[in-house]
Structures are given as C-alpha cells and as structure tokens.
C-alpha cells in the first residue's frame, strides 16, 4: 500500500520518469489488481489514446505503444497492401477499442462489436476524443442464434477476458446478468453490412459460434480473418479438420511465430512481437500448439496477391507508419 501511494504520487507529479518505473507499476498496480486509478492520455499512431494504467491493454499502450503491436502491424500491412486503406474492417470483441481506433485510419469503415457496456463506453470515449466518424459501434455479441446469454464479467486487471463461455477452471468467473447475442448473417443483412474485407475475432472461447453465425458472410466475401483459438473448451474447435470445415474452400492457415519446438510460447519471440511489432507468419496446424494462439486465415487468392506484392510475407518487418 505504501509503494502504491508513492507510485500514485509519482504518476500525478512525475519526479522519476514513469517509464523508468514500469516494472514497479506492473507489479504493484497491474498484477496486484489494484483499484488505484492512474489515468493517462498519450499519442497513439497520430491519434489520442485515453486509458488507465490498471488495465492490461492500457498498460501496454502506455509503456510499449500498443497491445500486441505485431498484430496491429499485420493488419496495417493487409489493409494497405491488399485494400489500399479502403477496406471494411470488422472488430468482433472490440473491448476498449484499440484495434478499432487503429484501423479507423486504415479502413473506410470499422464495425466494432462489443456487448459489455463497461468497455464499450471506452470505445465511445476514444471515438469522441479523436473526432472519428467511420467507426460504427454495435452493442451486441455475434453468434449463430439470436438470444440472451449469461455473460461472465472479466476478473482482475484484464478487461478483455469477459466472455459468454463459462470457464470451470476459474472459480471467480461469475455471471449475474445476460447480454444480447445476434445471429451474425441476419444482423449483417439488417444493418446492410454488405462488404467485409477483414475480420478480427477475439471473444474468449466463443470464436466458433461467431464463425458459424457469419458463415454466409464469410462464404460471400472471403475476408482475411484473425481469430483467437482457445484450447480445451467444449465450445471451441477441437481439431484441425474442424477448423477447415468451418471455412470456405481454398483457405490457408498461419499463425504468428512466437512458439518453440514443443508448441509453447517462446518468451523472446513473444516479446519482440508484442513490444516491437516485428512479426513472422508460419504455417498453422492445430496439433502443433499447446496454448491459446491467434490463427490467421487467408483466402488463397488474397494470399497469392499479397505474396506477389511482398515475397517476404513470412517475415514481414514493420518499420514505419
């Protein structure tokens, strides 16, 4: 508590540069799940980002410039090289809005889906702060049917782990209310979302339900998709063949190269990916990973087009914006 007070005082009137103390802020504020409020506003790729240091995503944005910077830079390269920054980006599980805000300058329209009001408000704040007009915020989750589902609020300092999936291993994961989930294809039709180029799906184990619900949209548009793959969940994908079966023909699957030979995360590679934004794509196979990972799904024709533009697609290094 004493150190927390000192860090809070230093945050409000910095005597020692905040970034010099990031490890203390991590251990005493972030990892201790402290309720101490340390708000900030920083430059975020030419825009403004407002946040609070006691949230995991915000912590990374303040100290490292972004959360999972490598994935943001991947989307930058896809948006610019394949769609000339005029594509449609779908952010399913938008959370506090980092991806949506970033992609607002790299897409003609961003559709951000976030049913959890606590974090959805933070998207709206960032939109207003930056006077953005091309982000449409949807207060629903995407699934394969329209219904109200129990929502399990995030626990601890990571506001990004709220979910519609009950995790039996987490006894703190409690649901005391329900949130709306809509049938993806039906909702897209009603909202006249007729063109889809890029989809990011991060919904804490509910990804397969999202893809089932958007089956017709994916079949019609053949977008580039990045989805989080959770393991050992009853509702998630259970095999490589099951993933293939949920995609149109001629899709190719990759993952970001942050793994060792045993299928576990390599700390050095993961650090370079998250903090510096340097990423490398390697072929994905379900049996080769033991931990949660992000899968990159390319329609064959788009991968071939990208490979012609960037022959080093398997080792792209993002150097500037």
TAVENHU-V113564 format. One record per residue. N is the residue number from 1. RES is the residue in one small letter. PHI is phi in degrees with one decimal (* if undefined). Layout:
<<N	RES	PHI> <N	RES	PHI>>
//
This chain:
<<1	x	*> <2	x	-62.8> <3	x	-65.3> <4	x	-56.9> <5	x	-64.0> <6	x	-65.2> <7	x	-65.5> <8	x	-64.8> <9	x	-63.9> <10	x	-68.0> <11	x	-66.8> <12	x	-74.6> <13	x	-135.3> <14	x	-61.2> <15	x	-99.4> <16	x	-101.7> <17	x	-50.2> <18	x	-53.9> <19	x	-67.1> <20	x	-70.0> <21	x	-108.2> <22	x	-59.3> <23	x	-69.8> <24	x	-70.1> <25	x	-61.2> <26	x	-64.7> <27	x	-73.7> <28	x	-88.8> <29	x	-108.9> <30	x	-78.0> <31	x	-72.0> <32	x	-85.8> <33	x	56.1> <34	x	-66.9> <35	x	-94.6> <36	x	-66.6> <37	x	-92.5> <38	x	-127.7> <39	x	-74.9> <40	x	-153.9> <41	x	-140.2> <42	x	-132.8> <43	x	-72.4> <44	x	-134.3> <45	x	53.6> <46	x	86.7> <47	x	-118.1> <48	x	-107.6> <49	x	-125.1> <50	x	-106.2> <51	x	-162.0> <52	x	-138.4> <53	x	-64.6> <54	x	-86.7> <55	x	-114.8> <56	x	-55.4> <57	x	-63.2> <58	x	-63.6> <59	x	-56.1> <60	x	-66.9> <61	x	-63.4> <62	x	-71.2> <63	x	-87.6> <64	x	-123.6> <65	x	94.9> <66	x	-173.6> <67	x	-99.1> <68	x	50.7> <69	x	-55.7> <70	x	-59.4> <71	x	-70.7> <72	x	-60.4> <73	x	-67.8> <74	x	-60.2> <75	x	-64.7> <76	x	-58.9> <77	x	-67.9> <78	x	-66.5> <79	x	-62.2> <80	x	-79.9> <81	x	-83.1> <82	x	-95.7> <83	x	-121.4> <84	x	52.1> <85	x	60.3> <86	x	-122.5> <87	x	-80.0> <88	x	-104.9> <89	x	-109.8> <90	x	-110.8> <91	x	-112.3> <92	x	-101.7> <93	x	88.9> <94	x	-71.6> <95	x	56.3> <96	x	-83.4> <97	x	98.5> <98	x	-57.7> <99	x	-62.0> <100	x	-63.1> <101	x	-63.5> <102	x	-58.6> <103	x	-77.6> <104	x	-62.6> <105	x	-94.3> <106	x	-129.0> <107	x	-146.1> <108	x	-73.2> <109	x	-143.8> <110	x	-119.2> <111	x	-107.9> <112	x	-105.1> <113	x	-106.8> <114	x	-152.3> <115	x	-80.7> <116	x	-87.2> <117	x	-60.1> <118	x	-55.7> <119	x	-88.9> <120	x	-61.5> <121	x	-60.6> <122	x	-71.4> <123	x	-65.2> <124	x	-59.3> <125	x	-60.5> <126	x	-69.7> <127	x	-62.2> <128	x	-68.3> <129	x	-60.9> <130	x	-102.9> <131	x	54.6> <132	x	-85.9> <133	x	-121.0> <134	x	-112.1> <135	x	-109.2> <136	x	-106.4> <137	x	-97.5> <138	x	-113.1> <139	x	-91.4> <140	x	-135.1> <141	x	-92.9> <142	x	-106.2> <143	x	-149.4> <144	x	-98.8> <145	x	-138.8> <146	x	-93.7> <147	x	-168.0> <148	x	-94.4> <149	x	-124.3> <150	x	-59.0> <151	x	-112.8> <152	x	-99.6> <153	x	-63.6> <154	x	-65.2> <155	x	-113.6> <156	x	78.0> <157	x	-89.9> <158	x	-100.9> <159	x	-72.7> <160	x	-91.6> <161	x	-111.0> <162	x	-66.2> <163	x	-156.6> <164	x	-91.6> <165	x	-105.2> <166	x	-73.8> <167	x	-102.6> <168	x	-65.0> <169	x	-79.8> <170	x	-111.1> <171	x	-70.4> <172	x	-84.5> <173	x	-80.7> <174	x	-113.4> <175	x	-116.4> <176	x	-121.4> <177	x	-161.3> <178	x	-117.3> <179	x	-129.4> <180	x	-78.5> <181	x	-120.4> <182	x	-118.7> <183	x	-65.9> <184	x	-55.3> <185	x	-61.1> <186	x	-63.1> <187	x	-67.3> <188	x	-60.2> <189	x	-64.2> <190	x	-66.5> <191	x	-88.0> <192	x	58.7> <193	x	-87.4> <194	x	-91.6> <195	x	-126.2> <196	x	-136.1> <197	x	-111.2> <198	x	-139.5> <199	x	-132.4> <200	x	-109.9> <201	x	-124.5> <202	x	-140.2> <203	x	-129.7> <204	x	51.9> <205	x	97.0> <206	x	-96.4> <207	x	-61.6> <208	x	-62.8> <209	x	-61.2> <210	x	-61.9> <211	x	-70.1> <212	x	-64.2> <213	x	-67.1> <214	x	-105.8> <215	x	-54.9> <216	x	-65.7> <217	x	-62.7> <218	x	-69.7> <219	x	-60.6> <220	x	-73.3> <221	x	-97.7> <222	x	48.6> <223	x	-79.6> <224	x	-77.6> <225	x	-128.4> <226	x	-118.4> <227	x	-131.4> <228	x	-77.7> <229	x	-105.7> <230	x	-89.1> <231	x	-111.6> <232	x	60.8> <233	x	-117.0> <234	x	-59.6> <235	x	-92.2> <236	x	-95.4> <237	x	-67.3> <238	x	-114.5> <239	x	-159.8> <240	x	-65.1> <241	x	-64.7> <242	x	-66.9> <243	x	-62.1> <244	x	-57.5> <245	x	-64.5> <246	x	-94.0> <247	x	-122.6> <248	x	-62.9> <249	x	-66.6> <250	x	60.1> <251	x	-104.1> <252	x	-116.1> <253	x	-120.8> <254	x	-133.9> <255	x	-145.2> <256	x	-74.3> <257	x	-79.6> <258	x	-128.6> <259	x	-119.3> <260	x	-93.5> <261	x	-67.6> <262	x	-94.4> <263	x	86.2> <264	x	-106.1> <265	x	-63.0> <266	x	-91.0> <267	x	-59.9> <268	x	-66.4> <269	x	-63.1> <270	x	-64.1> <271	x	-65.6> <272	x	-64.3> <273	x	-64.7> <274	x	-74.1> <275	x	-97.0> <276	x	-98.9> <277	x	85.3> <278	x	-79.3> <279	x	-132.9> <280	x	-136.5> <281	x	-95.8> <282	x	-131.0> <283	x	-57.1> <284	x	-100.9> <285	x	-142.8> <286	x	-51.9> <287	x	-72.9> <288	x	-96.4> <289	x	-123.3> <290	x	-116.1> <291	x	-126.6> <292	x	-54.1> <293	x	-145.0> <294	x	-101.2> <295	x	-99.5> <296	x	-104.5> <297	x	-109.3> <298	x	-108.0> <299	x	-64.0> <300	x	-52.5> <301	x	-67.4> <302	x	-75.5> <303	x	-64.6> <304	x	-62.0> <305	x	-63.9> <306	x	-66.2> <307	x	-64.4> <308	x	-67.9> <309	x	-74.7> <310	x	-127.7> <311	x	-59.4> <312	x	-96.3> <313	x	-53.4> <314	x	-77.2> <315	x	-151.3> <316	x	-80.4> <317	x	-117.4> <318	x	-82.4> <319	x	-115.8> <320	x	-156.5> <321	x	-120.0>>
//
